[in-house]
Amino acid sequence: MGFVYIFTNRSNNALYIGSTNHIIRRGYEHREKLLPASHTAKYNEWKLVYYEVCDNILVAAARENN
């Protein structure tokens, strides 16, 4: 299973689109800034505004890039 997700920041002026095989873990990693090179590490208080379940991570990654 895979997921495509969209986060926005507190002021809703930035979006981050990603894909993962574990949406809860990925949300935690972004929130706790465990991905220091990530775009989300530069901003605070990200919130999940959309996610989509895909058959697998390859489909999710392709969907992320569309």
Secondary structure, DSSP 8 states (H G I E B T S, - for coil): -EEEEEEE-TTS--EEEEEES-HHHHHHHHHTT--TTSGGGGSS--EEEEEEEESSHHHHHHHHT-
